[in-house]
Amino acid sequence: MIRSRSLGRVASVRRWTKAAIDCYQRGCVCEGCYYKDFFSGSPQRCLMKSTVLELVRVLGVPQNLEPKESIIY
């Protein structure tokens, strides 16, 4: 497990999850995301973008993606 405080919180990243890959492929744009509806009206906010950024920093981009699927380079 790798821990980082560089994003203002402790982010524990071990591997790319399906949710993180989906967020990465959308370019961390919340429109159409399951979590946007989940956090709607909640005092909490989604931290997936910061998690995705930390995953890219620590582990690199997710493997086995077709280049056309991702909008972040």
C-alpha positions as CSV (number, residue, x, y, z in Angstrom):
1,M,0.0,0.0,0.0
2,I,1.3,3.4,-0.9
3,R,0.2,6.5,1.1
4,S,0.4,10.1,0.0
5,R,-0.5,13.4,1.5
6,S,0.2,15.4,-1.7
7,L,-3.5,15.9,-2.4
8,G,-4.4,17.2,1.0
9,R,-5.6,13.9,2.3
10,V,-4.3,10.4,2.7
11,A,-5.0,8.5,-0.4
12,S,-4.3,4.7,-0.2
13,V,-3.8,3.4,-3.7
14,R,-3.1,-0.2,-4.4
15,R,-4.6,-0.9,-7.9
16,W,-6.9,0.5,-10.5
17,T,-10.5,-0.4,-9.8
18,K,-13.3,-0.4,-12.4
19,A,-14.7,2.8,-11.0
20,A,-11.3,4.5,-11.1
21,I,-10.8,3.4,-14.7
22,D,-14.2,4.6,-15.7
23,C,-13.5,8.0,-14.2
24,Y,-10.1,8.1,-15.9
25,Q,-11.7,7.3,-19.3
26,R,-14.2,10.1,-18.8
27,G,-11.4,12.5,-18.0
28,C,-12.7,12.9,-14.5
29,V,-15.7,14.7,-15.8
30,C,-18.6,14.0,-13.5
31,E,-21.4,14.2,-16.0
32,G,-23.0,10.8,-16.4
33,C,-21.1,9.3,-13.5
34,Y,-22.8,7.1,-10.9
35,Y,-21.1,8.9,-8.1
36,K,-22.5,12.3,-9.2
37,D,-26.0,11.0,-8.4
38,F,-24.8,9.2,-5.3
39,F,-23.3,12.4,-3.8
40,S,-26.1,14.7,-5.0
41,G,-27.7,16.4,-2.0
42,S,-25.1,15.0,0.3
43,P,-22.7,17.1,2.4
44,Q,-19.9,14.8,1.3
45,R,-18.2,15.1,-2.1
46,C,-16.8,12.6,-4.5
47,L,-13.0,12.1,-4.1
48,M,-12.6,10.0,-7.2
49,K,-10.8,12.7,-9.2
50,S,-8.1,13.0,-6.6
51,T,-7.9,9.2,-6.4
52,V,-7.5,8.9,-10.1
53,L,-4.8,11.6,-10.1
54,E,-2.9,9.8,-7.3
55,L,-3.2,6.4,-9.2
56,V,-1.7,8.0,-12.3
57,R,1.1,9.6,-10.2
58,V,1.9,6.4,-8.3
59,L,1.0,3.5,-10.7
60,G,0.9,5.2,-14.1
61,V,-2.0,5.0,-16.5
62,P,-4.2,1.9,-16.4
63,Q,-2.9,-0.9,-18.7
64,N,-4.7,-2.7,-21.5
65,L,-6.8,0.3,-22.6
66,E,-7.4,1.0,-26.2
67,P,-6.0,4.5,-26.9
68,K,-9.2,5.8,-28.3
69,E,-11.1,5.1,-25.0
70,S,-9.1,7.5,-22.8
71,I,-9.3,11.3,-23.1
72,I,-6.5,11.9,-20.7
73,Y,-2.9,11.7,-22.0
